[in-house]
Amino acid sequence: MACRGVHFAITDIDLDALRGAGSDEALIEIVQEDIESRWEKEAGFVCETDKAWDAIHRCLTDGNLTFDNGAEPLRLCILGGEQLYSGDDYIVSLVTHEKLRALVDALAQVTPEFMALRYSQLPDDYDMEKSLEDCQYTWGWFSELPTFFDRAEKACRHVIFTVDQ
């Protein structure tokens, strides 16, 4: 599987559909057939993080790759939202609109220096070899997230982070 992370700013209708999905299979069908198929990137409602999502989450939390680590609001950026999918082959993490403003404000404070420091402190279980190039790759994919979350919040949308495992 690709393990490429993507954030989607979703509508209330999308959220109702996801919450109403009766199974993991139905939930993934909604994500893939409805939300992904619209691919609202031109409108600014899609933000890709490629494989950098792992390091981004670690840098914004306590360095670990778990769903409940780190402090809000930064932990909400990648894995720390409400987990909608219960299987282990996919992640769908939800941040509702009500939590977006605090996250937007916190992300606005994240600087390249902050990320570089946190990156340098990543634990040994980080799967990539730590390097300047990987740190820059991480910052490069992160750098669009603050604007994306701000746009989603201003449009009264919710955000899901998705990645296949």
C-alpha positions as CSV (number, residue, x, y, z in Angstrom):
1,M,0.0,0.0,0.0
2,A,1.1,3.6,-0.6
3,C,0.9,5.0,2.9
4,R,0.4,8.5,1.5
5,G,-1.5,10.8,3.8
6,V,-4.3,13.1,2.6
7,H,-6.4,15.6,4.4
8,F,-9.9,16.4,3.2
9,A,-12.1,19.3,4.3
10,I,-15.5,17.7,4.4
11,T,-19.1,19.1,4.6
12,D,-21.7,18.4,7.2
13,I,-23.3,16.0,4.7
14,D,-20.1,14.1,4.4
15,L,-19.7,13.9,8.1
16,D,-23.3,12.6,8.5
17,A,-22.6,10.0,5.9
18,L,-19.3,8.9,7.6
19,R,-21.0,8.7,11.0
20,G,-23.9,6.7,9.5
21,A,-21.6,4.2,7.8
22,G,-22.6,0.8,9.2
23,S,-19.2,-0.8,8.8
24,D,-15.5,-0.1,8.0
25,E,-16.2,-1.2,4.4
26,A,-19.1,1.3,4.0
27,L,-17.0,4.1,5.6
28,I,-14.1,3.5,3.1
29,E,-16.6,3.4,0.2
30,I,-17.8,6.8,1.3
31,V,-14.3,8.2,1.6
32,Q,-13.2,6.7,-1.8
33,E,-16.3,7.0,-3.9
34,D,-17.7,10.3,-2.6
35,I,-15.0,12.4,-0.8
36,E,-11.9,11.4,-2.8
37,S,-13.7,11.3,-6.1
38,R,-14.6,15.1,-5.8
39,W,-10.9,15.9,-5.2
40,E,-11.5,19.5,-4.3
41,K,-7.8,20.4,-4.4
42,E,-8.4,23.4,-6.7
43,A,-10.8,24.8,-4.1
44,G,-8.2,24.2,-1.4
45,F,-10.1,21.5,0.4
46,V,-7.5,18.7,-0.1
47,C,-4.0,18.8,1.3
48,E,-1.6,16.0,0.7
49,T,1.2,15.1,3.1
50,D,2.7,12.2,1.1
51,K,4.7,9.9,3.5
52,A,5.7,12.9,5.6
53,W,2.6,12.6,7.8
54,D,4.4,10.1,10.1
55,A,7.2,12.6,10.9
56,I,4.8,15.5,11.0
57,H,2.7,13.8,13.7
58,R,5.8,12.8,15.7
59,C,7.1,16.4,15.5
60,L,3.8,17.9,16.6
61,T,3.4,15.5,19.5
62,D,5.8,13.7,21.8
63,G,7.8,11.9,19.1
64,N,5.7,8.7,19.0
65,L,3.4,7.4,16.4
66,T,0.2,6.7,18.3
67,F,-3.4,8.1,18.2
68,D,-3.5,9.5,21.7
69,N,-0.1,11.0,22.3
70,G,0.8,14.7,22.6
71,A,-1.3,17.6,23.6
72,E,-4.3,19.2,21.9
73,P,-4.6,21.0,19.7
74,L,-1.4,20.0,17.8
75,R,-2.0,16.3,18.1
76,L,-5.2,16.8,16.1
77,C,-3.3,17.7,12.9
78,I,-2.7,14.1,11.8
79,L,-3.7,11.1,14.1
80,G,-5.1,12.7,17.2
81,G,-8.7,13.2,16.0
82,E,-11.6,10.9,16.5
83,Q,-10.9,7.6,14.8
84,L,-13.7,6.6,12.5
85,Y,-12.2,3.4,11.1
86,S,-11.6,0.5,13.4
87,G,-9.5,-1.8,11.2
88,D,-5.8,-1.8,11.0
89,D,-5.4,-1.3,7.2
90,Y,-6.6,2.3,7.0
91,I,-6.8,5.4,9.1
92,V,-9.6,7.9,9.0
93,S,-9.1,10.5,11.7
94,L,-11.7,13.3,12.2
95,V,-11.4,16.8,13.5
96,T,-14.7,18.5,13.8
97,H,-15.2,22.1,12.9
98,E,-15.5,23.1,16.6
99,K,-11.8,22.2,17.2
100,L,-10.3,23.7,14.1
101,R,-9.8,27.3,15.2
102,A,-7.6,26.2,18.1
103,L,-5.6,23.9,15.8
104,V,-5.2,26.7,13.2
105,D,-3.9,29.1,15.8
106,A,-1.4,26.5,17.2
107,L,-0.2,25.5,13.7
108,A,0.5,29.2,12.9
109,Q,3.1,29.1,15.7
110,V,5.0,26.2,14.2
111,T,8.2,27.4,12.6
112,P,10.9,25.6,10.5
113,E,13.2,25.9,13.5
114,F,10.6,24.2,15.8
115,M,10.1,21.4,13.3
116,A,13.8,20.9,12.9
117,L,14.4,20.7,16.6
118,R,11.5,18.2,17.1
119,Y,12.7,16.2,14.1
120,S,16.2,16.0,15.6
121,Q,14.6,14.5,18.8
122,L,12.6,11.7,17.0
123,P,13.0,8.4,18.7
124,D,14.8,5.3,17.3
125,D,11.5,3.8,16.1
126,Y,11.1,6.4,13.4
127,D,11.3,4.2,10.2
128,M,13.3,6.6,8.1
129,E,17.0,7.4,8.4
130,K,17.0,10.9,9.9
131,S,18.7,13.4,7.6
132,L,18.6,17.0,6.5
133,E,16.8,16.0,3.4
134,D,14.1,14.1,5.3
135,C,13.7,17.0,7.7
136,Q,13.2,19.4,4.8
137,Y,10.8,16.9,3.1
138,T,8.8,16.9,6.4
139,W,8.7,20.7,6.6
140,G,7.8,21.0,2.9
141,W,4.7,18.8,3.2
142,F,3.7,20.3,6.6
143,S,4.0,23.9,5.3
144,E,0.6,23.8,3.4
145,L,-1.3,22.4,6.4
146,P,-1.8,25.7,8.3
147,T,-3.4,27.4,5.3
148,F,-5.5,24.3,4.6
149,F,-6.9,24.0,8.1
150,D,-7.6,27.8,8.2
151,R,-9.5,27.5,4.9
152,A,-11.5,24.5,6.2
153,E,-12.4,26.4,9.4
154,K,-13.5,29.5,7.6
155,A,-15.7,27.4,5.3
156,C,-17.3,25.7,8.3
157,R,-16.0,22.3,7.3
158,H,-14.6,19.4,9.2
159,V,-11.3,17.6,8.4
160,I,-10.5,14.0,8.0
161,F,-7.0,12.7,7.6
162,T,-6.8,9.4,5.6
163,V,-4.0,7.0,4.9
164,D,-3.9,3.3,3.9
165,Q,-1.5,1.1,5.9
